[in-house]
Amino acid sequence: MSELKINTLVTGAAGYLASWVVEKLLNEGHAVHATVRDLGDRPKIQHLLDLSDRFPNNLTLFEADLLVKGSFDRAMAGCSVVIHTASPYFLEKPRNPEAQLIKPALNGTLNVLASVNKTKTVKRVVLTSSIAALYNDACDVGPSVNHMVQEKDINPNKDISHNPYAYSKTVAEQAAWEAQKKQDRWNLITIHPGAMFGPSVSKRVDVTSVGMILQFLNGSFRAGVPRLWLGVVDVRDVASAHVQAAVLSAAKGRYIIVAESLSLFEISKLMRVGEFGIKNKLPRGETSKALVWLIGPFVGMQRRYVARNVNYPVYFDNDRSKLELGIHYRRPTETFNDHIQQIVKDGLLRA
């Protein structure tokens, strides 16, 4: 690996994060092959078509399906780096975790890596994982380590019914490391972002972070929010981490990509809704754990999750991302207000 211009495949390119990865690669002069599920779905890929017009010689779009073997072969041809971001996530509990989360995450990763093994030009794979692959419940990250999640940590959960998203990211990452160990041509780097916020390249409303911001703005949390902590990070910084991991020859291993750990109420206090002409419907305070436990099932929160996460702070060690990838994290107040500004500008806020 060198830090020269590279040919890169980005999977799931229409996604919230991947769209920023594609744009950053193009702005730095790299050639990009980008896969989407359906080239005919113009509303979902219009922003990529616009980028293709701006970078006609450097961006090529391909159609690929995570669950179809060999689907990524053509798109991967001639690429030296593969950035695999495609993996589903749901704000609400999925009806069928196995079909909606586990199979696309695990089998999709295995299918992409099968194509990598067939493509002799590929020297590096950058996999989008998650902090959810490092721990399962906040109560497990105890005071003996200052509630600090480390890059060496591995989510121990084996129960698919409890936090299935975390389970899907954990098994997909483990499968990737196992595949990497079986050969010596390509190396693997895994990126572990926290909860991503910040402006979107597209105008899609089916983005998890947009849904959560809208819940803050439309009064869904007006009565109060649970005392939950999120490791938050700007999507633009996560995209930068992927690009740096792709081009820096010294990059290696796992990287936690989190700017700060904040409670939901702390997040709400950063939102300057008045500046954007939005009526203040933000949370008035924090809701007691007993009440959250009582009403949890009616608002999509499992009582087991409430018991093991509410009132437990959790923090993240991001030192390696700053030292080795050179990431300079945006302040969360910039992240959230830039996001709100984009939502208002694109007309995504509904009464």
N, C-alpha and C positions, 0 to 999 in steps of 0.2 A: 504493500500500500504506500502511496505517496500523497502529497497534498496538491497534485496537479488536477486539471479538469478531468472529470470522470463521467462515464455513462452510467446512469442509475435507474433502476426500476423502483417505482413507488407503488405499492399495492393499496387498494382502497382509496384511490386518489381523490375521490369526491368527498371524502370525510372531512370533518372539522379540522383535525390536526393535519392530515395528509395534504390538504389543500395548501396550507401554509408551508409544509415541507417542499412541495412542488415549486411554489413561488420563490422560496428562498434559494433553492438549487438553481433555478433559472436565472435569478438575479445575479448569482455568482458565476454564471457562464457555463454551468454544467448541462449536459444533454440528459433529458429525462424521458423515460418510457413510463407511462402512467396507466394503471389498469382501473377500470370501473366495471360495475356489474352489468350495465346496460347502456350502450352507446346511443340508444334511441331515446333515453330518458333525459331530454334536454333541460327540463327545470332543475334536475339534480346536478347536471354537469355543465351548465351554461358558463359558469365562472372558469371552468377548465378550457372550454372552447374559446373564451375571450383571451385566456393566457396563450392558447395556441396561436391566435392571431397576432399577439404581441411578440411571441417567440416562435415563428413558423418553422425554423430549422432545428430548434432544440427541444420541442415537446411533441411527443407522439402518443396518441391515446389508443389503448387496446381494451378489448372486452375480455373479462376473465371471471370465473366463478370459483370461490373458495372450495366448494365441494366437488368440483369436477377435476379428475386427475389429468395432468398434462395441460391444464387450462392456462398456465403461466409460461409455457415453453416459448411461444412465439414472442411474447412481450419481453422476455428475459434475454433473448439472443443478443450477444454483443455487449452486455452490461458487465461491469466489474463490481458493482455494489448493488445489493438488493435491500431496500428499506421496506420491511413488512409491517404495515400499520393496520391492515384490515382485520377487524375483530368486533363483534357486536357488543353493545352495552345498552342497558335499559334502566331508566330512572325508577320505574315501577318493577315489582317482582314479575319475572317472566312466567307465562302459563306453563311452558314446557322447557325447563332449563336445559335438558339434554339436547333438544333439537335447536333451541334458539341461541344457546350460549356455548355449551361444551363442544358439540360437533363442529360448528364453524370455527371456533378458536383452535381446537386441537387438530382436527383433520385439515383445516385450512392451512395451518402452519406446516403440517407434514407434507401437504401437497406442494406448497411453495418450496420447501426444502428438497423435495424430490426433483423439482425442476432445477434447483441450484446444483444438485449433484450431477445433473445431465449437462449443465452449461459450464464449459471449461473456463470461460472468461471470468466467472464470478470469483472474487477473492475475499469478499466480506459481506456478511449479513448483519443488518441492524434491525433488531426486533423490538417493536413497541410492546412492552409488558406493562406493569403497573405497580404502584406501591402495594396494591392488593395481593401481589404475589409474594410479598415479604412478611405480612402478618394478617391475621384473620379478624381479631377483635381487639379494640383498644385496651380492654382490661388485661390482655395478655402481655402488653408492653409495659412492664412494671416499673415502679420507682427505683428498683435496683440499678436500672440502666437509664435513669432520668427520663423515662417514658420515650426513649429515643430509638427509632427504627434504624437499623444498619443495613448496608448492602449485602452483608453476609447472611442475613436472616432469610428464612424460607417459611412460607405459610404452611403450617402443619395440618390444616384442615383436610379431612378425607370424606366429609359429609356433603354431598352435592346439594342437599336441601338447605343448608345453612350458608348464606352468602355465595350463591352459585357463580356470580361474576368473578369473585376472587378465586374460586376453585378453577374456573375456566382459564384464567390468566396464569395460574400456578402450573397446571398440567401442561399448558401449551409451551411455557418457557422451559420446563423440565424436559419436554420432548425435544425442544430445539437444542439444548445443551447435549443431550444424549446423541443426537444426530451429528453434531459438530465433532464430538469426540471420536466418531467412527472414521474420520478422514483427516487429511492434513493440508488440503488445498485452500479452503476458505475458513476464516475465523468468524467469531460471533460476538456481537456486543448487544446487550439488552438495556433498554431505556425504561426506567420506572417512574413515570410521572404521577403526580398527585392529581387532585381534582382540577381540571383545566377550565379556565375562563379566559375572557378576552375576546376582541372582535373577530367575527367570522369573515372569511373571504367570500362565502356564498350568502344567499338570503334564505337558506333553509331554516325551517322552524322545528324540524325533527331532530335537532341536536340536543343532547342531554343538558349541556350547560345553559343553552338558551332556555330550555324548559324550567330549569331551577331559578334562573334570574327572573323569569316571568312570574314565578310563584312569589318571589320577594316583592315584585312591583305591583302585582294585581291584588294583593291583600290576602293571599292564601295563608300566610304566616302571621297575619296581623295580630292575632290573639297571643302569639308567642311561639318561639322556636325551641326545640330540644337543646339541651346543653351538650352539643356534639362538636367535635373538632374535625376540621378538614385540613389536610396538607394541600394548600392551594398554589397554583402556578399559572403564569400567563402562557397561553397556547403558543404565542410567538417565541417564547423562550424554550418551550419543549421542541418546537420545530428547529430552532437553532441547535439544540442538543443533538438532534438526529443528524443534521447536516455536518456538525463537527465530528460526530462519531463516524460518519461515512468517510470523511476526508483526512482526518488526522491519523497518521500512521501509528502513533503511540497509544491511541485509544484502545481500551481493552476492558473486558469484564462487564460488570453491572454498574449502572449509574442511577442514583436517586435524583429525580428532577422535581424539587419542591422549593418554592420561595420562602413561604412561612406557614406555620400552623395556626389557624384561627378558628374560634368558635363561630357558629352560625350567627349569633347575635353581634359579634365583633365584625363579621362581614357586612351585616346590614348597616352598621354605623358608618361604614366607609362609603356607602352609596349616597351620592349628592343628587337625589332625584329632582329637587327644585330647580337645579340648573338646566334640566332637560324638559321642563314644563310638565312634570309628572306629579300628580297628587300623591302625597305621602301616605302610603298604605303599608309601610315597613313594619316589622315586628315591634311591639311595645316592650317586650322583655323576653325572658326565658321561661319556658313551661316546666313545671316540676316533673321529675322522672316518674313519679307515681301516676300522674295524669297521662303522660306519654305512653307508659306501659298499658294503661287502661284503654286508650283510644287507638293505640298503634295499629292493630289489625284492620281498623276501619279506614286508615289513611295510608295503607300499604307498607307498614313497618312491622316486621315480626317481633313478637315480645321477647324472643331470645336475643335478637339483635339489640333491642332497647336495653335489656338487662346487662349486656356485655359491652355496650359502647357509650351510652349516655352517662355523663358525669366523669368520663375517663379521658384525660388529656393525652394526646399522642403527638410526638414531634419526630423530625426526620433529619438525618445527617446528610447534608448536601455538599460537604467539603470537596469530594472528588470531582463533582461536576464543575465546580468553580476553578479548581486547580488544574485539572487535566483537560477539560473541554472549554475552559475559558468563558463559562456562562456568567453573565452579569444580570442578575434577576431584577425584573421590574418590580416596583412596589405594588402591593395588592390594590391600593387605592387607585392607581393608574389602570390596572388590569380591569377592575370592576366597572369603573366609570367609562373607560373606553368601550367596554362591552355594552353598557347601557346606551351609550351614544350611538353605537352601530345598530342596536335593536330599534331605537327610535327612528333613526335615519332611514332604515329599510322598511319601516312600517310594520314591524313584527309585534308591536305592543297592541293588545286588544283590551277593550274596556271590560 
